[in-house]
Amino acid sequence: MTSPDGPVSRSGMQRKDHIDTFGAIALTGFSLLLAFNQVVIKVTTGGLQPVFFAGLRSAGAVVCVLLWMRLRGIPLDLGPRPVRIAGLLAGIGFSVEFICLFVALDLTTVGRSSVIFYSMPVWMALGAHVLIPGERLTRRKVAGLALALAGVAIALLNRGDGQASLLGDMAALGAAVTWAAVGLLAKVSPLRQARPEMQLMWQVAISAPVLLLLAPLFGDLVRDLQPVHLWGLAFQIVVVVSAGFVFWLWLLSIYPSGGVASFSFLAPVFGVGLGWLLLGEAVGPALIVALCLVALGIVLINRPSRS
C-alpha cells in the first residue's frame, strides 16, 4: 500500500525510514519488557518446575494466538508440505530454546542469564554469514562479534559472585544459540512464506506437547505453588508471548528492521539492572564489563552500513 506521503504497512500506518521518537520509546519499553520477563520467569519457577512452566506457557499461547487470528480474520493456513516440515523444525527448536532458558533462570541469576542469552545477535550474524549471501560479515561486524564473544567469555569464566552456576550459564548460552537457529530457519527455509502469526503458531503449538511430555524428566511438576506464580504464568502467556509478539510485529511493519534490531542491546542492560533492583542479585565489576562488551558488540553488529 502507498499514500501521498509514502508506503503504508498492513496495519495502515505509514512506514518510517528511521526510528522516530515514538519508535525509540516503544522499542525501549519493549526491551524493558523482555528484561522484566526474565525476572518473572525466575520468580515463577519457585512454584512451577521450569520445563512444565514453559509447556503451560506455550499451551496458553496457542489459545491466545488463535483468538487473535480469529479476530483479525487470519486463516489457519498450514501451507504446503515444505512449510509444514520447516514449521515442525521451528517448533522443536523453540522447545529446546525454552528448556534451556527456563532451566538457566532456575539455576543462575537474571543478570548473568541476560548477558549470555541476549548475545543471540552474535550467533545470528555468524549463521547469516554462512547461510544468507546478502548478510556477509564486514570488518565492523567482526569487531562487534569479537567484543560480544569476549563479554560472554568473561561472564562464563567469572565465578566469584557466589550466585553463579556453570550449568545455568551454559543453558543460557544454549538458549541463545537455539534462538538464533530458529530465527535463521524462519529467514532461509520455506517457513518464510508463512505469515508471522502462523510462524508463532507453529512454534507454540509444537512446543506445548513436547515440553509437557518432557517435563516429568526434570523433576516434580509443582513446587511451592503460590498465587504470585499463577500471576506470573498468566503474564507470560498474555503479555509476553501473545501481546508482546504482536506488538513486535507491528513495530517491524513500521520501522526498518535494522533500526529495530539495534535496540536489542538494551535488554541485557535492563536485565542486569532489574536483577539487582528486584531480586537483590550481586553485580560485580566482571559482570559489568561483560555487559558493556556484549552491548557494544550488538550495536556494532546491528548498525546499518553507510550508503
Buried (B, 14 or more C-beta within 10 A) or exposed (E): EEEEEEEBBEEEEEBBEEBEEEBEEBBEEBBBBBBBBBBBBBBBBBBBBBBBBBBBBBBBBBEBBBEBBEEEEBEEBEBEEEBBBBBBBBBBBBBBBBBBBBBBBBBBBBBBBBBBBBBBBBBBBBBBBEEEEEBEBBEEBBBBBBBBBBBBEBBBEBEEBEBBBEEBBBBBBBBBBBBBBBBBBBBBBBBEBBBBBBBBBBBBBBBBBBBBEBBEEBEEBEBEEEEEBEEBBEBBBBBBBBBBBBBBBBBBBBBBEEBBBBBBBBBBBBBBBBBBEBBEBBBBEBBBBBBBBBBBBBBBBBBEEEE
